[in-house]
Amino acid sequence: MSSPFFMKKKEKPKFAIKGKNTAVVKRKADGDSGGKSKLRAKKPNSKHNEEISSDSETESPVVPRKRQSNEEVDYEETPQEKKLRLAKLYLEQLKEEEEDKAEEDSFETDLIAGRLQEDVLEQKGKLQRLIAKDLMPPDASEIRVLRGHKLPITCLVISSDDKFIFSAAKDCSIIKWDVVAGKKLHTIPGGRKGTEDRHVGHTAHILCMAISSDGKYLATGDVNKLIMIWEAETCKHLYKFTGHKGPVSGLSFRKGTHDLYSASHDRSIKVWNVDENAYVETLFGHQDAITGLDSLSRECCVTAGGRDRSVRVWKIAEESQLVFHGHEGSIDCIQLINEEHMITGADDGSVSLWSVNKKKPLCTVKQAHGRHGDAGLEQPHWVASVAALQNSDTVASGSHNSQVQVWKCGQNYRGLQPLFSVPVSGFINSLKFSSSGQFLVAGVGQEHRLGRWWRLKEAKNGIYVIPLKRKSPNPEEAKMTE
């Protein structure tokens, strides 16, 4: 009886390989008999039994060791080992997520700190982004010309989001332009002299304009001593301010507010509250007609005094002023670069950079736009307009020599270096940089905005949109100047 038993033992591997008879062979090998054994043999194809036979620890001796060694490692992993492996993977994943989060938090912290530092430097007037080194002159084909005014353009402004241009001219009209499309969105026509009572708009040459930093209000001033307030979005007329005794030559909204500063040939500065439709106060000091005015976020403004050859900083709250001298001719235009530095242009052909802490210019370029006239009688081209890209080292000037000159400011604004010039035919009566620094806009006419003593017949009235191309995609670098 022992001999057949051992013979069956040898044949087990052969039957074990056949999946269907494995349960029957196991029953015979263990010596089972009776109904229970038959019940097991009746369900050899059951999926439940197949799973038990492949995973059961009691049946593992039936499978040869050689076959087990050839199976995948994953099938030999015990539940305890699997738990340990998954726990390690989970810990590694958590560690990577924490490291990524720490890097993001650090980046955000640095970004916020950088912005706060820039805000502080901007308030102090010590922020100078180095942009000029990456600027390239545009191709002539890239310059767009917007035409719509019948007479010379005298002034223009750009909305803070760079989407719209507002322009005004000697034809007393105001036009709102779409920058991208280059099309007129709205025109406020000018009226004839003597129709002031029934015409909604200007009936005399418009000399200046300003737009609030939030784009809500547009202000315009004319030769008839009037200031008009418009809703910038719809060009609807809102208010009319009177009080100046001479042509209104300069307008500026205090940044972040609806406080309006106005300057006039009557030598006064007036302060208005546009929200309240109210006059606030008047400041005096200049000895001649004021030709230009500008302001930023501080409660002060700067003015150019024309033939009194002075630049003044007005501290509105203190009702005091600082007086600066340096030009040899009439100072015709002025623009703030930041809270503590400004640029001016004069009819002696010079361009100067100033600090509010110095009584004399930090630097002056004479004959900035060259000379004209017969030999021995040459005269410098007077500077009719200046512009500054705020908180940067880039400024521009315009004259009647058919050139817009772009300049690079030196370190601490102690020098001016010419970058390139852009050909524009006519009197460049107004210049403005877009807030993003992506383009420069020039308002051009056949005549100077203040007179008709010289006419350039070959020039055409128009608005030139000049793209400012850059060598690198991220050219701006902030630097503190002292």
Secondary structure, DSSP 8 states (H G I E B T S, - for coil): -HHHHHHHHHHHHHHHHSSTTHHHHHHHHTT--SHHHHHHHH-TT-HHHHHHHHH-STTGGGS-HHHHHHS-HHHH--HHHHHHHHHHHHHHHHHHHHHHHHHHHHHHHHHHHHHHHHHHHHHHT-EEE--GGGEE---GGG-EEE---SS-EEEEEE-TTSSEEEEEETTS-EEEEETTTTEEEEEE----TT-TTT-SS-SS-EEEEEE-TTS-EEEEEETTS-EEEEETTTTEEEEEE---SS-EEEEEE-TTS-EEEEEETTSEEEEEETTTTEEEEEEE--SS---EEE--SSSEEEEE-BTT-EEEEEETTTTEEEEEE--SS-EEEEEEEETTEEEEEETTS-EEEEETT-SS-SEEETTTT-EESSTT--EE----EEEE-TTBSEEEEE-SSSEEEEEEE-GGG--EEEEEEEE--SEEEEEEE-TTSSEEEEEEESB-TT--S-B-TT---EEEEEE-EESSS----EEE--
